[in-house]
Amino acid sequence: MSDIIPITDATVRSITELGAALARPVRNPDLHGTHYMALPQGWELHGLPTEAEPAHPKGTVKLRDAASFIRYLNDHKAARSRIYATLEPARFLAVLDDFYTAGENLSVREQAAWREFRVEFTVPASREWLTWTAANRKPMSQLGFAEFLQDQLPDVIAPSGADLLEMSLNFEAAQSGHFVASQRLQDGSHNLTWRADNSGGTVRLPELIKLSIPVFENEASREIDARLRYRVKDGALSIWFELVRPHKVLEAAFRETWARIEQDTGVPILLGTPE
């Protein structure tokens, strides 16, 4: 004969309380844990959203200028926010929900954070910088060089625009002939002599030209020198320019943007990328 356990009021009450407890959402004690509810066998377990703790911010905002980046960062930054920077490509990436710092007396586990709320500013190069760097060290015909100079004349501050225009027109006139001699002058420039059937002339080529162009969009112009080079082969002239240390001009412009962002946001910038 099997034992029969009597069902008392206390037993019924305990079973009822247990069922009610299982039917209620359970608050996860983990710092970033999702609340849950235990369901009968065969049912699935689903995380429960809660109005008291909404979903954490997530996504990457992409902005086009430093002013917008600074404003957005100031609107959403926290004490743990960090900015990471790279020069190639020129980019600033802010992680607004970066790790908590150890100075807040948190354990290593408690320092963890989502790191999923980000703001990105890839610094766009100016049209002038793209134009000159794309043509850097690339030989051109005399006509091609003349047309290039005429198109970019506003970017050149020395020699004067009138002198450059005269030089480019002389190159256009010389395209029907061939170059027969060159002479280096005391100031470093060269006189290139050309001959045709019934005409001829001399084109003076300066040693270098000085540019004033912005590196990045909506930024101040910077001076950079370009050395002029040429080669005569079988009477044909090839000419090109070589920008002088363009990487240092790029770096100086980037560091200026760096200083502006760090000063206007108060958020430290680290050289590198968050992984």
Secondary structure, 3 states (H helix, E strand, C coil): CCCCCCCCHHHHHHHHHHHHHHHCCECCCCCCCCCECCCCCCCCCCCCCCCCCCCCCCEEEEECCHHHHHHHHHHHCCCCCEEEEECCCCEEEEECCCCCCHHHCCCCCCCCCCCCEEEEEECCECHHHHHHHHHCCCCEEHHHHHHHHHHCHHHEEECCHHHHHHHHHHHHHHHHCEEEEEEECCCCCEEEEEECCCCEEEEEECCEEEEEEECECCCCEEEEEEEEEEEEECCEEEEEEEECCHHHHHHHHHHHHHHHHHHHHCCCEEECCCC
